Amino acid sequence: MIARPILMQNEKGGDGENANRGTSVITRTKPKTKKPNLYRVLLLNDDYTPMEFVIHILERFFQKDREAATRIMLHVHNHGVGECGIYTYEVAETKVSQVMDFARQHQHPLQCVMEKK
């Protein structure tokens, strides 16, 4: 927050007394917004989840086209982990939950995590 003083003149007194002139300070604060922290959503490799299922996850929950989804899936397969996207905390948390729930419903051990960027 940035405070900027504003000087104002006011009159005091009355009832025949001399009017005293004084100054008072009113501070007006201007909020300074901060960009939200970002989180990486990552898929972890396992030996049981089919590659086609991982591609489907990437297309469905991360709006990747077939080529990008295949590229990410191969990266996960070859390196053990791959980034699906970067989001604010709430969005990243939701995506992780959606992927984990969907994988469980289809009886796959796929793991999806988030980490601060």
C-alpha positions in Angstrom: 0.0 0.0 0.0 1.2 3.5 -0.8 0.0 6.3 1.5 -0.2 9.8 0.1 -1.0 12.6 2.6 -3.6 15.1 1.6 -3.5 18.4 3.4 -6.9 20.0 4.0 -7.7 23.4 5.7 -10.5 23.4 8.2 -12.1 26.0 10.4 -12.5 25.6 14.1 -14.3 27.7 16.5 -17.6 29.5 16.6 -19.8 31.3 19.2 -18.0 34.7 18.5 -14.5 33.3 19.0 -11.9 33.9 16.4 -11.8 31.1 13.9 -8.6 29.1 14.1 -7.2 27.8 10.9 -5.4 24.4 11.2 -4.3 21.7 8.9 -5.1 18.0 9.2 -3.7 15.1 7.3 -5.9 12.6 5.6 -4.1 9.6 4.2 -5.5 7.9 1.2 -4.1 4.4 0.5 -3.7 3.0 -3.0 -3.6 -0.8 -3.0 -0.7 -2.4 -4.8 -1.7 -5.7 -6.2 0.7 -8.6 -6.4 0.7 -11.3 -9.1 -0.4 -14.7 -7.7 2.1 -17.4 -7.3 2.2 -20.0 -10.1 2.4 -23.7 -9.8 3.6 -26.4 -12.2 1.3 -29.4 -12.7 3.4 -32.5 -13.3 2.7 -36.1 -14.3 4.9 -38.8 -12.8 5.9 -41.9 -14.8 4.8 -45.4 -13.7 5.1 -48.8 -15.3 1.4 -49.6 -15.5 -0.6 -46.6 -16.9 -1.0 -47.0 -20.7 0.6 -44.3 -22.8 -2.7 -43.8 -24.6 -4.4 -43.1 -21.3 -1.8 -40.4 -20.5 -2.4 -38.8 -23.9 -6.2 -38.8 -23.2 -5.5 -37.1 -19.8 -3.4 -34.4 -21.4 -6.0 -33.8 -24.1 -9.0 -33.8 -21.8 -7.8 -31.9 -18.7 -5.0 -29.7 -20.1 -6.5 -29.0 -23.6 -3.4 -30.2 -25.4 -3.6 -31.3 -29.1 -2.6 -34.8 -30.0 0.9 -33.8 -31.0 1.6 -31.8 -27.8 0.0 -34.6 -25.6 2.2 -37.2 -27.3 5.3 -35.1 -26.8 4.6 -34.6 -23.1 3.7 -38.3 -22.6 7.0 -39.4 -24.2 8.9 -36.9 -21.9 7.2 -38.4 -18.9 8.0 -41.9 -20.1 11.7 -41.1 -20.8 12.5 -38.7 -18.0 10.1 -39.9 -15.2 8.2 -36.6 -15.0 6.6 -34.1 -17.3 5.0 -30.7 -17.1 1.4 -30.4 -18.1 1.0 -26.7 -17.5 1.5 -23.7 -15.2 -1.5 -22.3 -13.3 -2.5 -20.4 -10.2 -2.8 -22.4 -7.0 -6.5 -23.0 -7.2 -6.5 -24.0 -10.8 -3.5 -26.3 -10.4 -5.1 -27.9 -7.3 -8.3 -28.6 -9.3 -6.4 -30.1 -12.2 -4.4 -32.4 -10.0 -7.6 -33.6 -8.3 -9.4 -34.1 -11.6 -6.5 -36.2 -13.0 -6.1 -38.3 -9.9 -9.8 -39.0 -9.6 -10.1 -39.9 -13.3 -7.1 -42.2 -13.1 -8.5 -44.0 -10.0 -11.9 -44.4 -11.7 -10.1 -46.2 -14.5 -8.0 -48.2 -12.1 -4.6 -46.6 -13.1 -1.9 -45.7 -10.6 -1.0 -42.5 -12.5 0.3 -39.7 -10.2 -0.2 -36.0 -10.7 1.4 -33.4 -8.5 1.9 -29.7 -8.3 5.0 -27.7 -7.3 5.6 -24.0 -6.9 7.3 -22.4 -9.8 
